[in-house]
Amino acid sequence: MILLTAYGTPEIETEARRLGVDAVLYKPKPLPELAQIVFALLNRES
């Protein structure tokens, strides 16, 4: 699960990770960088 936010805080990121979010990304995120992160998450070993 990926959380994409424009108004993130360290507290929000900590809570999101506690709830199972795999990555917290802050907007604006360049499309190539976003694609690289998504690809890495999809291809990681469980």
Secondary structure as GFF3:
##gff-version 3
##sequence-region A 1 46
A	DSSP	beta_strand	2	5	.	.	.	ID=ss1
A	DSSP	alpha_helix	10	18	.	.	.	ID=ss2
A	DSSP	beta_strand	23	26	.	.	.	ID=ss3
A	DSSP	alpha_helix	31	43	.	.	.	ID=ss4
###
